[in-house]
Amino acid sequence: MSLSPEVLRLELGPFLANCFLARRTGEREAVIIDPGFEPAAVEQALQRWGSDPIAILLTHAHVDHVAGVAELARAHALPVYLHPADLPLYERSAEQAAAFGLSIEPPPPPDEQFVHGQRIVLAGLELEVRHAPGHSPGGVVLVAADRAFVGDCVFAGSIGRTDLPGGNTGQLLRSIREQILTLPQQTTLHTGHGPDTTVGREAGSNPFLTGSFGWVG
């Protein structure tokens, strides 16, 4: 049986953020990665997949990636995983939402802390945690075999914004080069917004990474 995860992408909420369900092929258990707005849509997808969620994993704590945590964690008694450097953002999720004229239920305290270099096994998947700050202080990349969930670090042809509190452009570029571009070229990158891409595609054509804009990271 392949170790590569089976992945379902959901585009949710007013910010069109990607939420992912992931599991080892043939497994019933699944993890939920970055449940933003519309937790009901996540529930419907779990039912279609015939999956039982066992954990919520957060690549970072901006509101468009955590808005649905409270409802889903409560409904399924799920542990929440987050890097501790993003805890201040996470604890202010409701304030983040209010800044955009939105309202969310504050999420529960995280249960588990991501640590750079750790490997965790969930839903039949072995996930490697890579700390990748720059878009936010506690951003992480979660690597599972030939796939990586990169949050808002890098997108197809672009990179995450760094003008939000805790953002740092130079730090983000270093994170991308050290934690993402060091993965095999064929690695699929599941991004926080927009379509999937690959390490090779971004290394070769992303203008923020090739020096087209005069940035070298």
FIFIDO-511518 format. One record per residue (C-alpha): residue number from 0; x negated, y, z; residue in one letter; chain. Coordinates in Angstrom, 2 decimals. Layout:
N
ATOM pos       u       v       w code unit
ATOM NUM       X       Y       Z    A    A
...
This chain:
217
ATOM pos       u       v       w code unit
ATOM   0    0.00    0.00    0.00    M    A
ATOM   1   -1.37    3.41   -0.96    S    A
ATOM   2   -2.56    5.70    1.80    L    A
ATOM   3   -1.48    8.70   -0.24    S    A
ATOM   4    1.58   10.29    1.33    P    A
ATOM   5    4.99   10.48   -0.21    E    A
ATOM   6    5.88   14.18   -0.16    V    A
ATOM   7    9.13   16.09   -0.61    L    A
ATOM   8    8.98   19.87   -1.07    R    A
ATOM   9   11.81   22.17    0.00    L    A
ATOM  10   11.85   25.88   -0.85    E    A
ATOM  11   13.67   27.62    1.97    L    A
ATOM  12   14.91   30.97    3.17    G    A
ATOM  13   14.61   34.58    2.07    P    A
ATOM  14   10.82   34.29    1.68    F    A
ATOM  15   11.05   31.12   -0.46    L    A
ATOM  16    8.60   29.33    1.82    A    A
ATOM  17    7.77   25.70    1.22    N    A
ATOM  18    8.64   23.10    3.84    C    A
ATOM  19    7.36   19.57    3.33    F    A
ATOM  20    8.49   16.16    4.45    L    A
ATOM  21    5.67   13.63    4.35    A    A
ATOM  22    5.35    9.93    5.08    R    A
ATOM  23    3.41    6.91    3.96    R    A
ATOM  24    5.20    5.22    1.08    T    A
ATOM  25    7.55    2.61    2.46    G    A
ATOM  26    7.67    4.09    5.95    E    A
ATOM  27   10.91    5.34    7.47    R    A
ATOM  28    9.26    7.80    9.83    E    A
ATOM  29    8.29   11.21    8.46    A    A
ATOM  30    6.69   14.43    9.62    V    A
ATOM  31    8.15   17.87    8.96    I    A
ATOM  32    5.58   20.48    7.94    I    A
ATOM  33    6.45   24.19    8.26    D    A
ATOM  34   10.24   24.16    8.71    P    A
ATOM  35   11.16   27.75    7.96    G    A
ATOM  36   14.69   28.98    7.52    F    A
ATOM  37   17.63   26.69    6.61    E    A
ATOM  38   17.08   23.78    9.02    P    A
ATOM  39   20.35   22.30    7.71    A    A
ATOM  40   18.66   21.84    4.33    A    A
ATOM  41   15.84   19.97    6.06    V    A
ATOM  42   18.38   17.72    7.78    E    A
ATOM  43   20.07   16.98    4.45    Q    A
ATOM  44   16.72   16.12    2.86    A    A
ATOM  45   15.87   13.75    5.71    L    A
ATOM  46   19.20   12.01    5.19    Q    A
ATOM  47   18.60   11.70    1.44    R    A
ATOM  48   15.18   10.27    2.14    W    A
ATOM  49   16.55    7.92    4.81    G    A
ATOM  50   13.87    9.21    7.18    S    A
ATOM  51   13.56    9.63   10.91    D    A
ATOM  52   11.43   12.68   11.77    P    A
ATOM  53    8.81   12.16   14.47    I    A
ATOM  54    6.95   15.49   14.64    A    A
ATOM  55    6.83   19.08   13.44    I    A
ATOM  56    3.45   20.23   12.14    L    A
ATOM  57    2.76   23.93   11.62    L    A
ATOM  58    0.04   25.20    9.31    T    A
ATOM  59    0.45   28.64   10.91    H    A
ATOM  60    3.00   30.64   12.88    A    A
ATOM  61    4.43   33.28   10.57    H    A
ATOM  62    8.20   33.40   10.84    V    A
ATOM  63    8.90   32.05    7.34    D    A
ATOM  64    7.17   28.82    8.38    H    A
ATOM  65    8.59   28.40   11.90    V    A
ATOM  66   12.13   29.79   11.81    A    A
ATOM  67   13.75   26.34   11.85    G    A
ATOM  68   11.56   24.80   14.54    V    A
ATOM  69   13.92   25.38   17.47    A    A
ATOM  70   16.94   23.71   15.91    E    A
ATOM  71   15.07   20.72   14.48    L    A
ATOM  72   12.95   20.13   17.58    A    A
ATOM  73   16.03   20.16   19.79    R    A
ATOM  74   18.11   17.94   17.49    A    A
ATOM  75   15.46   15.21   17.28    H    A
ATOM  76   13.36   15.77   20.42    A    A
ATOM  77   10.32   16.41   18.23    L    A
ATOM  78    6.87   17.43   19.46    P    A
ATOM  79    5.51   20.59   17.85    V    A
ATOM  80    1.87   20.82   16.75    Y    A
ATOM  81    0.16   24.23   16.41    L    A
ATOM  82   -3.36   25.63   16.56    H    A
ATOM  83   -3.69   27.63   19.80    P    A
ATOM  84   -5.09   30.71   18.04    A    A
ATOM  85   -1.65   31.25   16.50    D    A
ATOM  86    0.22   30.95   19.80    L    A
ATOM  87    0.68   34.75   20.17    P    A
ATOM  88    2.32   34.88   16.73    L    A
ATOM  89    4.43   31.83   17.52    Y    A
ATOM  90    5.67   33.31   20.79    E    A
ATOM  91    6.76   36.43   18.90    R    A
ATOM  92    8.62   34.60   16.14    S    A
ATOM  93   11.92   36.26   17.01    A    A
ATOM  94   10.23   39.68   16.91    E    A
ATOM  95    8.72   38.84   13.53    Q    A
ATOM  96   12.20   37.99   12.25    A    A
ATOM  97   13.68   41.18   13.67    A    A
ATOM  98   11.09   43.24   11.81    A    A
ATOM  99   12.68   41.97    8.59    F    A
ATOM 100   16.24   42.48    9.84    G    A
ATOM 101   16.66   38.76   10.51    L    A
ATOM 102   17.51   36.73   13.58    S    A
ATOM 103   16.17   33.33   14.66    I    A
ATOM 104   16.28   31.17   17.76    E    A
ATOM 105   12.91   31.44   19.55    P    A
ATOM 106   11.00   28.17   19.14    P    A
ATOM 107   10.08   25.99   22.11    P    A
ATOM 108    6.51   25.96   23.44    P    A
ATOM 109    4.22   23.80   21.30    P    A
ATOM 110    3.54   20.34   22.66    D    A
ATOM 111    0.23   19.59   20.97    E    A
ATOM 112   -2.78   21.70   19.98    Q    A
ATOM 113   -4.51   21.22   16.66    F    A
ATOM 114   -8.30   21.04   17.01    V    A
ATOM 115  -10.70   21.45   14.11    H    A
ATOM 116  -12.04   18.09   12.98    G    A
ATOM 117   -9.50   15.95   14.80    Q    A
ATOM 118   -7.73   13.08   13.07    R    A
ATOM 119   -4.19   12.19   14.01    I    A
ATOM 120   -2.01    9.35   12.78    V    A
ATOM 121    1.70   10.06   12.27    L    A
ATOM 122    4.33    8.47   10.01    A    A
ATOM 123    1.71    6.04    8.74    G    A
ATOM 124   -0.57    8.89    7.63    L    A
ATOM 125   -4.04    9.77    8.87    E    A
ATOM 126   -4.26   13.55    8.92    L    A
ATOM 127   -7.52   15.48    9.22    E    A
ATOM 128   -7.19   18.95   10.77    V    A
ATOM 129   -9.34   21.76    9.36    R    A
ATOM 130   -9.17   25.17   11.03    H    A
ATOM 131   -8.86   27.77    8.26    A    A
ATOM 132   -8.35   31.26    9.72    P    A
ATOM 133   -7.99   34.41    7.65    G    A
ATOM 134   -4.32   34.55    6.73    H    A
ATOM 135   -3.64   34.10   10.43    S    A
ATOM 136   -6.04   33.32   13.30    P    A
ATOM 137   -4.78   29.78   13.81    G    A
ATOM 138   -4.17   28.67   10.26    G    A
ATOM 139   -4.97   25.03    9.55    V    A
ATOM 140   -5.29   22.76    6.55    V    A
ATOM 141   -3.92   19.24    7.01    L    A
ATOM 142   -5.63   16.68    4.77    V    A
ATOM 143   -3.97   13.34    4.07    A    A
ATOM 144   -5.88   11.15    1.60    A    A
ATOM 145   -5.71   12.90   -1.80    D    A
ATOM 146   -3.40   15.69   -0.65    R    A
ATOM 147   -3.82   18.76    1.54    A    A
ATOM 148   -1.18   20.98    3.10    F    A
ATOM 149   -2.82   24.40    2.98    V    A
ATOM 150   -0.12   26.75    4.26    G    A
ATOM 151   -0.69   30.28    3.00    D    A
ATOM 152   -4.48   30.01    2.62    C    A
ATOM 153   -4.42   29.61   -1.14    V    A
ATOM 154   -1.77   29.49   -3.84    F    A
ATOM 155   -1.77   28.59   -7.52    A    A
ATOM 156   -3.82   31.48   -8.91    G    A
ATOM 157   -3.82   33.55   -5.72    S    A
ATOM 158   -4.64   33.60   -2.01    I    A
ATOM 159   -2.72   34.42    1.15    G    A
ATOM 160   -2.20   38.01    2.22    R    A
ATOM 161   -4.51   39.39    4.87    T    A
ATOM 162   -2.78   42.66    5.75    D    A
ATOM 163   -0.70   41.13    8.56    L    A
ATOM 164   -1.84   41.16   12.21    P    A
ATOM 165   -4.82   38.84   12.62    G    A
ATOM 166   -5.55   38.69    8.90    G    A
ATOM 167   -9.11   39.00    7.57    N    A
ATOM 168   -9.99   38.79    3.88    T    A
ATOM 169  -13.61   37.76    4.26    G    A
ATOM 170  -12.67   35.11    6.80    Q    A
ATOM 171   -9.94   33.74    4.55    L    A
ATOM 172  -12.28   33.45    1.57    L    A
ATOM 173  -14.82   31.61    3.72    R    A
ATOM 174  -12.11   29.29    4.99    S    A
ATOM 175  -10.99   28.50    1.45    I    A
ATOM 176  -14.54   27.80    0.29    R    A
ATOM 177  -15.55   25.76    3.34    E    A
ATOM 178  -12.34   23.93    4.22    Q    A
ATOM 179  -10.48   23.58    0.90    I    A
ATOM 180  -12.90   23.77   -2.02    L    A
ATOM 181  -15.12   21.17   -0.33    T    A
ATOM 182  -12.38   18.58   -0.85    L    A
ATOM 183  -12.49   16.36   -3.97    P    A
ATOM 184  -11.60   18.24   -7.14    Q    A
ATOM 185   -8.51   16.13   -7.80    Q    A
ATOM 186   -7.00   16.81   -4.35    T    A
ATOM 187   -3.43   18.08   -4.64    T    A
ATOM 188   -2.87   21.28   -2.69    L    A
ATOM 189    0.62   21.68   -1.25    H    A
ATOM 190    0.89   25.43   -0.78    T    A
ATOM 191    3.10   27.51    1.49    G    A
ATOM 192    4.76   29.27   -1.44    H    A
ATOM 193    5.09   28.36   -5.09    G    A
ATOM 194    4.02   25.21   -6.95    P    A
ATOM 195    1.40   22.63   -6.07    D    A
ATOM 196   -2.08   23.04   -7.49    T    A
ATOM 197   -5.43   21.23   -7.20    T    A
ATOM 198   -8.84   22.00   -5.78    V    A
ATOM 199  -10.41   21.82   -9.23    G    A
ATOM 200   -7.88   24.16  -10.80    R    A
ATOM 201   -8.33   26.83   -8.13    E    A
ATOM 202  -12.11   26.51   -8.01    A    A
ATOM 203  -12.28   27.01  -11.76    G    A
ATOM 204   -9.62   29.61  -12.48    S    A
ATOM 205   -8.38   31.40   -9.35    N    A
ATOM 206   -9.58   34.99   -9.87    P    A
ATOM 207   -9.98   35.55   -6.13    F    A
ATOM 208  -12.40   32.62   -5.96    L    A
ATOM 209  -14.32   32.86   -9.24    T    A
ATOM 210  -15.66   36.36   -8.67    G    A
ATOM 211  -13.36   38.02  -11.22    S    A
ATOM 212  -12.42   40.66   -8.64    F    A
ATOM 213  -15.93   41.08   -7.35    G    A
ATOM 214  -15.22   39.07   -4.20    W    A
ATOM 215  -17.65   36.33   -3.31    V    A
ATOM 216  -16.35   35.25    0.11    G    A
